[in-house]
Amino acid sequence: MNYLIRKVVRSRSGGRFTDIEEVTQFKNCGKGIFFPEKVSGRAGLRGEPFESQSETLLSAIEVNAKLPPEVFRLRYPDGIMLTDAVRGTMYKVNSDGQPLTAEKPLGSVPPPVPSQAAGPESGAETSEEPSDISRWILPISVGLIVVAGALAAYRRWKSRGH
């Protein structure tokens, strides 16, 4: 157990937020195999008491147990186009992954039509966003303050008799 990971410390937001998870109990699964069984966690802002605490208990841990073959059975949506990058082909399959159409080499089939679910502008050409008028408020305000200051300085200079 000396080399097992016992504690994980994650810092986010430039180190302001800390998340700590610590294994507090291991299960001896036999033959030198130890598995985390109980994990305590806490999270919060740096320098403050932890805001949240958690405890995770893993049960029914079995190592090297026999698994039923259907655990590894992949299910597909009926009629989906399957891309086989190893063989460089694509074809439609049924829910069991059996081919429904002949294989076609990749690159010979045009890309699918964009979904209309995203709205009528889906797939439309990207255009530049119109500029926001509020981005001009600060430069114009500063300019007006500078002009007002210059006019005030000119009036003061004139009033002194120059």
PANUKOL-529069 format. One record per atom (N, C-alpha, C): residue in three letters; z, y, x negated. Coordinates in steps of 0.05 Angstrom, whole numbers, padded with zeros to 5 digits. Example, Ala and Ser with C-alpha at 12.3 -4.5 7.8 and 13.67 -1.06 7.14 Angstrom:
BEGIN
residuo ala, Z 00156, Y -00114, X -00264
residuo ala, Z 00156, Y -00090, X -00246
residuo ala, Z 00156, Y -00066, X -00264
residuo ser, Z 00142, Y -00045, X -00257
residuo ser, Z 00143, Y -00021, X -00273
residuo ser, Z 00157, Y 00001, X -00258
***
This chain:
BEGIN
residuo met, Z 00000, Y -00024, X -00016
residuo met, Z 00000, Y 00000, X 00000
residuo met, Z 00000, Y 00025, X -00017
residuo asn, Z 00003, Y 00023, X -00043
residuo asn, Z 00006, Y 00046, X -00060
residuo asn, Z -00019, Y 00063, X -00061
residuo tyr, Z -00042, Y 00052, X -00056
residuo tyr, Z -00067, Y 00068, X -00058
residuo tyr, Z -00079, Y 00075, X -00031
residuo leu, Z -00065, Y 00070, X -00010
residuo leu, Z -00075, Y 00077, X 00017
residuo leu, Z -00071, Y 00107, X 00022
residuo ile, Z -00089, Y 00118, X 00037
residuo ile, Z -00087, Y 00146, X 00045
residuo ile, Z -00064, Y 00149, X 00064
residuo arg, Z -00045, Y 00166, X 00058
residuo arg, Z -00021, Y 00169, X 00075
residuo arg, Z -00021, Y 00196, X 00089
residuo lys, Z -00035, Y 00216, X 00078
residuo lys, Z -00033, Y 00243, X 00089
residuo lys, Z -00059, Y 00257, X 00086
residuo val, Z -00068, Y 00272, X 00107
residuo val, Z -00092, Y 00288, X 00106
residuo val, Z -00084, Y 00316, X 00114
residuo val, Z -00091, Y 00336, X 00098
residuo val, Z -00086, Y 00364, X 00104
residuo val, Z -00113, Y 00378, X 00105
residuo arg, Z -00118, Y 00391, X 00128
residuo arg, Z -00143, Y 00406, X 00131
residuo arg, Z -00136, Y 00435, X 00136
residuo ser, Z -00150, Y 00453, X 00122
residuo ser, Z -00147, Y 00482, X 00126
residuo ser, Z -00172, Y 00493, X 00137
residuo arg, Z -00170, Y 00510, X 00157
residuo arg, Z -00193, Y 00523, X 00169
residuo arg, Z -00188, Y 00553, X 00170
residuo ser, Z -00209, Y 00568, X 00176
residuo ser, Z -00208, Y 00597, X 00179
residuo ser, Z -00196, Y 00610, X 00155
residuo gly, Z -00207, Y 00602, X 00131
residuo gly, Z -00198, Y 00614, X 00106
residuo gly, Z -00170, Y 00607, X 00099
residuo gly, Z -00160, Y 00584, X 00108
residuo gly, Z -00133, Y 00575, X 00102
residuo gly, Z -00112, Y 00585, X 00121
residuo arg, Z -00120, Y 00600, X 00142
residuo arg, Z -00101, Y 00611, X 00161
residuo arg, Z -00090, Y 00589, X 00180
residuo phe, Z -00107, Y 00569, X 00186
residuo phe, Z -00099, Y 00548, X 00204
residuo phe, Z -00097, Y 00522, X 00189
residuo thr, Z -00075, Y 00507, X 00192
residuo thr, Z -00071, Y 00482, X 00178
residuo thr, Z -00067, Y 00460, X 00198
residuo asp, Z -00079, Y 00437, X 00192
residuo asp, Z -00078, Y 00413, X 00209
residuo asp, Z -00069, Y 00390, X 00190
residuo ile, Z -00046, Y 00377, X 00196
residuo ile, Z -00036, Y 00356, X 00179
residuo ile, Z -00033, Y 00331, X 00195
residuo glu, Z -00044, Y 00309, X 00184
residuo glu, Z -00041, Y 00283, X 00196
residuo glu, Z -00029, Y 00264, X 00175
residuo glu, Z -00008, Y 00249, X 00183
residuo glu, Z 00006, Y 00232, X 00164
residuo glu, Z 00010, Y 00205, X 00176
residuo val, Z 00003, Y 00184, X 00161
residuo val, Z 00008, Y 00157, X 00170
residuo val, Z 00038, Y 00151, X 00165
residuo thr, Z 00052, Y 00144, X 00187
residuo thr, Z 00080, Y 00139, X 00185
residuo thr, Z 00087, Y 00110, X 00186
residuo gln, Z 00067, Y 00093, X 00194
residuo gln, Z 00072, Y 00065, X 00195
residuo gln, Z 00046, Y 00049, X 00191
residuo phe, Z 00047, Y 00029, X 00174
residuo phe, Z 00024, Y 00011, X 00170
residuo phe, Z 00029, Y -00016, X 00182
residuo lys, Z 00008, Y -00030, X 00190
residuo lys, Z 00011, Y -00057, X 00200
residuo lys, Z 00001, Y -00076, X 00178
residuo asn, Z 00017, Y -00096, X 00171
residuo asn, Z 00008, Y -00116, X 00151
residuo asn, Z -00008, Y -00137, X 00167
residuo cys, Z -00034, Y -00136, X 00162
residuo cys, Z -00052, Y -00155, X 00177
residuo cys, Z -00056, Y -00181, X 00161
residuo gly, Z -00041, Y -00185, X 00140
residuo gly, Z -00043, Y -00210, X 00124
residuo gly, Z -00063, Y -00207, X 00102
residuo lys, Z -00060, Y -00224, X 00082
residuo lys, Z -00078, Y -00226, X 00059
residuo lys, Z -00081, Y -00199, X 00045
residuo gly, Z -00060, Y -00183, X 00044
residuo gly, Z -00060, Y -00158, X 00030
residuo gly, Z -00075, Y -00136, X 00044
residuo ile, Z -00081, Y -00139, X 00070
residuo ile, Z -00095, Y -00119, X 00086
residuo ile, Z -00074, Y -00103, X 00102
residuo phe, Z -00073, Y -00077, X 00098
residuo phe, Z -00055, Y -00060, X 00113
residuo phe, Z -00072, Y -00040, X 00128
residuo phe, Z -00065, Y -00035, X 00153
residuo phe, Z -00080, Y -00017, X 00170
residuo phe, Z -00061, Y 00004, X 00182
residuo pro, Z -00070, Y 00030, X 00183
residuo pro, Z -00052, Y 00050, X 00196
residuo pro, Z -00046, Y 00043, X 00225
residuo glu, Z -00021, Y 00043, X 00232
residuo glu, Z -00012, Y 00036, X 00259
residuo glu, Z -00001, Y 00060, X 00274
residuo lys, Z 00012, Y 00078, X 00260
residuo lys, Z 00024, Y 00101, X 00273
residuo lys, Z 00018, Y 00126, X 00256
residuo val, Z 00007, Y 00147, X 00269
residuo val, Z -00001, Y 00171, X 00255
residuo val, Z 00012, Y 00195, X 00269
residuo ser, Z 00025, Y 00212, X 00254
residuo ser, Z 00037, Y 00236, X 00265
residuo ser, Z 00020, Y 00260, X 00256
residuo gly, Z 00016, Y 00279, X 00274
residuo gly, Z 00000, Y 00302, X 00268
residuo gly, Z 00014, Y 00328, X 00277
residuo arg, Z 00008, Y 00349, X 00263
residuo arg, Z 00018, Y 00376, X 00270
residuo arg, Z -00003, Y 00397, X 00261
residuo ala, Z -00004, Y 00419, X 00276
residuo ala, Z -00023, Y 00439, X 00270
residuo ala, Z -00012, Y 00466, X 00277
residuo gly, Z -00020, Y 00487, X 00262
residuo gly, Z -00011, Y 00514, X 00268
residuo gly, Z -00021, Y 00534, X 00248
residuo leu, Z -00013, Y 00559, X 00252
residuo leu, Z -00021, Y 00580, X 00234
residuo leu, Z -00003, Y 00580, X 00209
residuo arg, Z -00014, Y 00588, X 00187
residuo arg, Z 00001, Y 00588, X 00161
residuo arg, Z 00025, Y 00607, X 00164
residuo gly, Z 00048, Y 00597, X 00155
residuo gly, Z 00072, Y 00613, X 00154
residuo gly, Z 00087, Y 00614, X 00181
residuo glu, Z 00077, Y 00601, X 00201
residuo glu, Z 00089, Y 00600, X 00228
residuo glu, Z 00097, Y 00572, X 00234
residuo pro, Z 00116, Y 00568, X 00253
residuo pro, Z 00123, Y 00541, X 00261
residuo pro, Z 00098, Y 00528, X 00273
residuo phe, Z 00095, Y 00502, X 00270
residuo phe, Z 00072, Y 00488, X 00280
residuo phe, Z 00070, Y 00490, X 00311
residuo glu, Z 00046, Y 00498, X 00320
residuo glu, Z 00041, Y 00502, X 00349
residuo glu, Z 00039, Y 00476, X 00364
residuo ser, Z 00027, Y 00456, X 00352
residuo ser, Z 00023, Y 00431, X 00367
residuo ser, Z 00030, Y 00407, X 00349
residuo gln, Z 00040, Y 00386, X 00362
residuo gln, Z 00046, Y 00362, X 00348
residuo gln, Z 00035, Y 00339, X 00364
residuo ser, Z 00028, Y 00317, X 00350
residuo ser, Z 00017, Y 00294, X 00364
residuo ser, Z 00026, Y 00269, X 00350
residuo glu, Z 00025, Y 00247, X 00364
residuo glu, Z 00031, Y 00221, X 00353
residuo glu, Z 00011, Y 00201, X 00364
residuo thr, Z -00002, Y 00186, X 00346
residuo thr, Z -00022, Y 00166, X 00354
residuo thr, Z -00012, Y 00139, X 00346
residuo leu, Z -00013, Y 00121, X 00365
residuo leu, Z -00005, Y 00093, X 00361
residuo leu, Z -00029, Y 00075, X 00366
residuo leu, Z -00037, Y 00061, X 00345
residuo leu, Z -00059, Y 00042, X 00347
residuo leu, Z -00048, Y 00014, X 00352
residuo ser, Z -00058, Y 00001, X 00373
residuo ser, Z -00047, Y -00025, X 00380
residuo ser, Z -00070, Y -00045, X 00382
residuo ala, Z -00062, Y -00070, X 00385
residuo ala, Z -00081, Y -00093, X 00386
residuo ala, Z -00100, Y -00092, X 00362
residuo ile, Z -00089, Y -00088, X 00338
residuo ile, Z -00105, Y -00087, X 00314
residuo ile, Z -00110, Y -00116, X 00305
residuo glu, Z -00136, Y -00122, X 00302
residuo glu, Z -00144, Y -00148, X 00293
residuo glu, Z -00164, Y -00145, X 00270
residuo val, Z -00160, Y -00159, X 00248
residuo val, Z -00177, Y -00157, X 00226
residuo val, Z -00193, Y -00183, X 00224
residuo asn, Z -00219, Y -00181, X 00220
residuo asn, Z -00238, Y -00204, X 00217
residuo asn, Z -00237, Y -00222, X 00241
residuo ala, Z -00233, Y -00211, X 00265
residuo ala, Z -00234, Y -00227, X 00289
residuo ala, Z -00263, Y -00232, X 00297
residuo lys, Z -00268, Y -00254, X 00311
residuo lys, Z -00295, Y -00260, X 00320
residuo lys, Z -00302, Y -00240, X 00342
residuo leu, Z -00326, Y -00230, X 00340
residuo leu, Z -00336, Y -00211, X 00360
residuo leu, Z -00358, Y -00224, X 00377
residuo pro, Z -00358, Y -00218, X 00403
residuo pro, Z -00379, Y -00230, X 00419
residuo pro, Z -00406, Y -00218, X 00412
residuo pro, Z -00428, Y -00233, X 00413
residuo pro, Z -00455, Y -00224, X 00405
residuo pro, Z -00464, Y -00199, X 00420
residuo glu, Z -00455, Y -00196, X 00445
residuo glu, Z -00465, Y -00173, X 00461
residuo glu, Z -00454, Y -00146, X 00450
residuo val, Z -00434, Y -00146, X 00433
residuo val, Z -00423, Y -00122, X 00421
residuo val, Z -00445, Y -00107, X 00405
residuo phe, Z -00463, Y -00123, X 00393
residuo phe, Z -00484, Y -00111, X 00376
residuo phe, Z -00511, Y -00108, X 00391
residuo arg, Z -00511, Y -00113, X 00417
residuo arg, Z -00536, Y -00111, X 00433
residuo arg, Z -00540, Y -00082, X 00440
residuo leu, Z -00563, Y -00071, X 00432
residuo leu, Z -00570, Y -00043, X 00438
residuo leu, Z -00584, Y -00042, X 00465
residuo arg, Z -00577, Y -00022, X 00481
residuo arg, Z -00590, Y -00017, X 00507
residuo arg, Z -00606, Y 00009, X 00505
residuo tyr, Z -00630, Y 00010, X 00516
residuo tyr, Z -00647, Y 00033, X 00515
residuo tyr, Z -00653, Y 00042, X 00543
residuo pro, Z -00658, Y 00068, X 00547
residuo pro, Z -00668, Y 00076, X 00574
residuo pro, Z -00696, Y 00065, X 00578
residuo asp, Z -00701, Y 00054, X 00602
residuo asp, Z -00727, Y 00041, X 00607
residuo asp, Z -00750, Y 00061, X 00602
residuo gly, Z -00770, Y 00051, X 00588
residuo gly, Z -00794, Y 00067, X 00583
residuo gly, Z -00792, Y 00088, X 00561
residuo ile, Z -00771, Y 00087, X 00545
residuo ile, Z -00768, Y 00107, X 00524
residuo ile, Z -00788, Y 00101, X 00501
residuo met, Z -00797, Y 00122, X 00488
residuo met, Z -00814, Y 00118, X 00464
residuo met, Z -00796, Y 00113, X 00440
residuo leu, Z -00800, Y 00090, X 00428
residuo leu, Z -00784, Y 00082, X 00405
residuo leu, Z -00800, Y 00088, X 00380
residuo thr, Z -00788, Y 00102, X 00361
residuo thr, Z -00802, Y 00107, X 00335
residuo thr, Z -00791, Y 00088, X 00315
residuo asp, Z -00808, Y 00072, X 00303
residuo asp, Z -00800, Y 00053, X 00282
residuo asp, Z -00810, Y 00065, X 00255
residuo ala, Z -00791, Y 00079, X 00242
residuo ala, Z -00798, Y 00093, X 00217
residuo ala, Z -00803, Y 00073, X 00195
residuo val, Z -00792, Y 00049, X 00196
residuo val, Z -00796, Y 00029, X 00175
residuo val, Z -00825, Y 00020, X 00175
residuo arg, Z -00835, Y 00014, X 00199
residuo arg, Z -00863, Y 00005, X 00201
residuo arg, Z -00882, Y 00028, X 00206
residuo gly, Z -00872, Y 00052, X 00211
residuo gly, Z -00890, Y 00075, X 00215
residuo gly, Z -00905, Y 00074, X 00241
residuo thr, Z -00892, Y 00064, X 00262
residuo thr, Z -00905, Y 00062, X 00288
residuo thr, Z -00886, Y 00072, X 00310
residuo met, Z -00897, Y 00075, X 00334
residuo met, Z -00882, Y 00082, X 00358
residuo met, Z -00893, Y 00068, X 00382
residuo tyr, Z -00876, Y 00062, X 00401
residuo tyr, Z -00884, Y 00047, X 00425
residuo tyr, Z -00862, Y 00049, X 00446
residuo lys, Z -00870, Y 00045, X 00471
residuo lys, Z -00851, Y 00046, X 00493
residuo lys, Z -00837, Y 00019, X 00494
residuo val, Z -00811, Y 00019, X 00502
residuo val, Z -00795, Y -00005, X 00504
residuo val, Z -00780, Y -00006, X 00531
residuo asn, Z -00772, Y -00030, X 00538
residuo asn, Z -00755, Y -00033, X 00562
residuo asn, Z -00726, Y -00031, X 00554
residuo ser, Z -00707, Y -00036, X 00572
residuo ser, Z -00679, Y -00032, X 00566
residuo ser, Z -00668, Y -00051, X 00545
residuo asp, Z -00682, Y -00074, X 00541
residuo asp, Z -00674, Y -00092, X 00520
residuo asp, Z -00687, Y -00087, X 00493
residuo gly, Z -00704, Y -00067, X 00491
residuo gly, Z -00718, Y -00061, X 00467
residuo gly, Z -00744, Y -00076, X 00463
residuo gln, Z -00753, Y -00090, X 00484
residuo gln, Z -00778, Y -00105, X 00482
residuo gln, Z -00801, Y -00086, X 00486
residuo pro, Z -00823, Y -00087, X 00470
residuo pro, Z -00845, Y -00069, X 00473
residuo pro, Z -00859, Y -00071, X 00500
residuo leu, Z -00865, Y -00048, X 00511
residuo leu, Z -00881, Y -00046, X 00536
residuo leu, Z -00909, Y -00038, X 00531
residuo thr, Z -00914, Y -00025, X 00508
residuo thr, Z -00941, Y -00016, X 00501
residuo thr, Z -00947, Y -00025, X 00473
residuo ala, Z -00973, Y -00023, X 00466
residuo ala, Z -00981, Y -00030, X 00438
residuo ala, Z -00970, Y -00009, X 00419
residuo glu, Z -00966, Y -00017, X 00394
residuo glu, Z -00956, Y 00001, X 00374
residuo glu, Z -00978, Y 00021, X 00366
residuo lys, Z -00970, Y 00046, X 00362
residuo lys, Z -00989, Y 00066, X 00353
residuo lys, Z -00978, Y 00077, X 00326
residuo pro, Z -00995, Y 00082, X 00307
residuo pro, Z -00985, Y 00093, X 00282
residuo pro, Z -00973, Y 00121, X 00286
residuo leu, Z -00952, Y 00127, X 00272
residuo leu, Z -00940, Y 00153, X 00274
residuo leu, Z -00960, Y 00175, X 00266
residuo gly, Z -00959, Y 00197, X 00280
residuo gly, Z -00977, Y 00219, X 00274
residuo gly, Z -01002, Y 00219, X 00290
residuo ser, Z -01009, Y 00197, X 00303
residuo ser, Z -01034, Y 00196, X 00319
residuo ser, Z -01028, Y 00203, X 00348
residuo val, Z -01003, Y 00204, X 00356
residuo val, Z -00996, Y 00211, X 00383
residuo val, Z -00987, Y 00240, X 00383
residuo pro, Z -00998, Y 00257, X 00402
residuo pro, Z -00989, Y 00285, X 00402
residuo pro, Z -00960, Y 00287, X 00410
residuo pro, Z -00947, Y 00308, X 00401
residuo pro, Z -00918, Y 00311, X 00408
residuo pro, Z -00915, Y 00313, X 00438
residuo pro, Z -00891, Y 00305, X 00448
residuo pro, Z -00887, Y 00307, X 00477
residuo pro, Z -00888, Y 00335, X 00487
residuo val, Z -00895, Y 00339, X 00513
residuo val, Z -00896, Y 00365, X 00525
residuo val, Z -00867, Y 00375, X 00528
residuo pro, Z -00862, Y 00401, X 00522
residuo pro, Z -00835, Y 00412, X 00524
residuo pro, Z -00824, Y 00408, X 00552
residuo ser, Z -00798, Y 00402, X 00554
residuo ser, Z -00785, Y 00397, X 00579
residuo ser, Z -00784, Y 00423, X 00595
residuo gln, Z -00789, Y 00421, X 00621
residuo gln, Z -00787, Y 00444, X 00639
residuo gln, Z -00759, Y 00449, X 00647
residuo ala, Z -00741, Y 00431, X 00640
residuo ala, Z -00712, Y 00434, X 00648
residuo ala, Z -00700, Y 00458, X 00635
residuo ala, Z -00710, Y 00467, X 00612
residuo ala, Z -00699, Y 00490, X 00598
residuo ala, Z -00708, Y 00516, X 00610
residuo gly, Z -00727, Y 00515, X 00630
residuo gly, Z -00737, Y 00540, X 00643
residuo gly, Z -00766, Y 00544, X 00636
residuo pro, Z -00778, Y 00563, X 00650
residuo pro, Z -00807, Y 00567, X 00646
residuo pro, Z -00814, Y 00578, X 00619
residuo glu, Z -00795, Y 00590, X 00605
residuo glu, Z -00801, Y 00602, X 00579
residuo glu, Z -00798, Y 00581, X 00556
residuo ser, Z -00791, Y 00557, X 00563
residuo ser, Z -00788, Y 00536, X 00543
residuo ser, Z -00814, Y 00532, X 00529
residuo gly, Z -00814, Y 00533, X 00503
residuo gly, Z -00838, Y 00528, X 00487
residuo gly, Z -00855, Y 00554, X 00484
residuo ala, Z -00846, Y 00576, X 00496
residuo ala, Z -00861, Y 00601, X 00493
residuo ala, Z -00859, Y 00612, X 00465
residuo glu, Z -00879, Y 00628, X 00458
residuo glu, Z -00879, Y 00640, X 00431
residuo glu, Z -00855, Y 00658, X 00427
residuo thr, Z -00843, Y 00656, X 00403
residuo thr, Z -00820, Y 00672, X 00397
residuo thr, Z -00829, Y 00701, X 00392
residuo ser, Z -00815, Y 00719, X 00404
residuo ser, Z -00822, Y 00747, X 00400
residuo ser, Z -00797, Y 00762, X 00390
residuo glu, Z -00801, Y 00785, X 00378
residuo glu, Z -00779, Y 00800, X 00368
residuo glu, Z -00763, Y 00812, X 00391
residuo glu, Z -00737, Y 00810, X 00388
residuo glu, Z -00719, Y 00821, X 00409
residuo glu, Z -00720, Y 00851, X 00409
residuo pro, Z -00721, Y 00864, X 00432
residuo pro, Z -00721, Y 00893, X 00433
residuo pro, Z -00695, Y 00904, X 00420
residuo ser, Z -00697, Y 00926, X 00406
residuo ser, Z -00674, Y 00937, X 00393
residuo ser, Z -00654, Y 00948, X 00413
residuo asp, Z -00628, Y 00945, X 00406
residuo asp, Z -00607, Y 00954, X 00424
residuo asp, Z -00602, Y 00984, X 00419
residuo ile, Z -00601, Y 00999, X 00440
residuo ile, Z -00597, Y 01028, X 00438
residuo ile, Z -00570, Y 01035, X 00426
residuo ser, Z -00550, Y 01018, X 00429
residuo ser, Z -00524, Y 01024, X 00418
residuo ser, Z -00523, Y 01025, X 00388
residuo arg, Z -00543, Y 01013, X 00375
residuo arg, Z -00543, Y 01014, X 00345
residuo arg, Z -00549, Y 01042, X 00335
residuo trp, Z -00559, Y 01060, X 00352
residuo trp, Z -00565, Y 01087, X 00344
residuo trp, Z -00542, Y 01106, X 00349
residuo ile, Z -00522, Y 01098, X 00364
residuo ile, Z -00500, Y 01116, X 00372
residuo ile, Z -00485, Y 01125, X 00347
residuo leu, Z -00478, Y 01108, X 00329
residuo leu, Z -00462, Y 01116, X 00306
residuo leu, Z -00478, Y 01135, X 00288
residuo pro, Z -00503, Y 01129, X 00280
residuo pro, Z -00517, Y 01148, X 00263
residuo pro, Z -00521, Y 01175, X 00276
residuo ile, Z -00527, Y 01176, X 00302
residuo ile, Z -00531, Y 01202, X 00315
residuo ile, Z -00505, Y 01217, X 00316
residuo ser, Z -00482, Y 01203, X 00322
residuo ser, Z -00456, Y 01216, X 00323
residuo ser, Z -00449, Y 01228, X 00296
residuo val, Z -00453, Y 01213, X 00274
residuo val, Z -00447, Y 01223, X 00248
residuo val, Z -00465, Y 01247, X 00242
residuo gly, Z -00490, Y 01246, X 00249
residuo gly, Z -00509, Y 01268, X 00244
residuo gly, Z -00500, Y 01293, X 00259
residuo leu, Z -00491, Y 01291, X 00284
residuo leu, Z -00481, Y 01314, X 00299
residuo leu, Z -00456, Y 01326, X 00287
residuo ile, Z -00438, Y 01309, X 00277
residuo ile, Z -00414, Y 01319, X 00264
residuo ile, Z -00421, Y 01334, X 00239
residuo val, Z -00440, Y 01324, X 00223
residuo val, Z -00448, Y 01338, X 00199
residuo val, Z -00461, Y 01365, X 00205
residuo val, Z -00478, Y 01365, X 00225
residuo val, Z -00491, Y 01391, X 00234
residuo val, Z -00470, Y 01410, X 00244
residuo ala, Z -00451, Y 01401, X 00260
residuo ala, Z -00429, Y 01419, X 00270
residuo ala, Z -00412, Y 01429, X 00247
residuo gly, Z -00406, Y 01412, X 00228
residuo gly, Z -00391, Y 01421, X 00205
residuo gly, Z -00406, Y 01442, X 00189
residuo ala, Z -00432, Y 01438, X 00185
residuo ala, Z -00448, Y 01457, X 00170
residuo ala, Z -00449, Y 01484, X 00185
residuo leu, Z -00453, Y 01483, X 00211
residuo leu, Z -00453, Y 01508, X 00227
residuo leu, Z -00426, Y 01522, X 00226
residuo ala, Z -00404, Y 01508, X 00227
residuo ala, Z -00378, Y 01520, X 00226
residuo ala, Z -00374, Y 01533, X 00198
residuo ala, Z -00382, Y 01519, X 00177
residuo ala, Z -00379, Y 01531, X 00150
residuo ala, Z -00397, Y 01556, X 00147
residuo tyr, Z -00421, Y 01556, X 00159
residuo tyr, Z -00438, Y 01579, X 00157
residuo tyr, Z -00426, Y 01602, X 00172
residuo arg, Z -00415, Y 01598, X 00196
residuo arg, Z -00402, Y 01620, X 00211
residuo arg, Z -00379, Y 01631, X 00196
residuo arg, Z -00362, Y 01614, X 00184
residuo arg, Z -00339, Y 01624, X 00169
residuo arg, Z -00349, Y 01640, X 00145
residuo trp, Z -00370, Y 01631, X 00132
residuo trp, Z -00381, Y 01646, X 00109
residuo trp, Z -00392, Y 01673, X 00118
residuo lys, Z -00405, Y 01674, X 00141
residuo lys, Z -00417, Y 01699, X 00151
residuo lys, Z -00394, Y 01718, X 00160
residuo ser, Z -00373, Y 01707, X 00172
residuo ser, Z -00351, Y 01724, X 00182
residuo ser, Z -00335, Y 01737, X 00159
residuo arg, Z -00337, Y 01727, X 00136
residuo arg, Z -00323, Y 01739, X 00112
residuo arg, Z -00339, Y 01762, X 00101
residuo gly, Z -00363, Y 01767, X 00112
residuo gly, Z -00378, Y 01790, X 00103
residuo gly, Z -00399, Y 01784, X 00083
residuo his, Z -00409, Y 01762, X 00080
residuo his, Z -00429, Y 01756, X 00061
residuo his, Z -00457, Y 01760, X 00072
***
